[in-house]
Amino acid sequence: MPTEPVNLIKLCVGAEGIDDLLDWQKRLRAIRTARGEPPEHRHITRMWPKREAELLAGGSLYWVFKGVVLARQRVLRLEEVIGEDGIRRCGIVLHDDVIKTEAVPRRPFQGWRYLSMTDAPADLSADRLNETALPPELASALAALGVR
């Protein structure tokens, strides 16, 4: 029987919105390229997902900006990363494409959490992809009212 995919959800700390995430990842890819490393984006986290097979069966990492889910990136694979302190960490390798999603409010939490496919926000339709993003506070207020 095929594995049912699962997603992760994580706060995008320090980013005002999707453009900040894109700029941050672009800078990190340039640093990795300069070091002779693959230019893919790898998000480092302390914990290794126990549901690895489900995550790698088509899951994404959903990004929360200032209390609102606005985007996702497909998870390509997980890599072991040993920090300078000798501690084993998980490198979540993400696809370069950042996919905009419907704005859905999310309360603060630490680390990452699992997010089922049924609870995941829908991707924005093609006719909405070029919309200018609303300020996170307004997007959150509208999403709380059920207006997306």
Secondary structure, DSSP 4 states (H G I P E B T S, - for coil): -PPPPEEEEEE-TT-SSHHHHHHHHHHHHHHHHHTTS---EEEEESSPPTTHHHHTTT-EEEEEETTEEEEEEEEEEEEEEE-TTS-EEEEEEE-SPPEEEEEEE----SSEEEEETTTSPPBPPGGGTTSPPPPHHHHHHHHHTT--
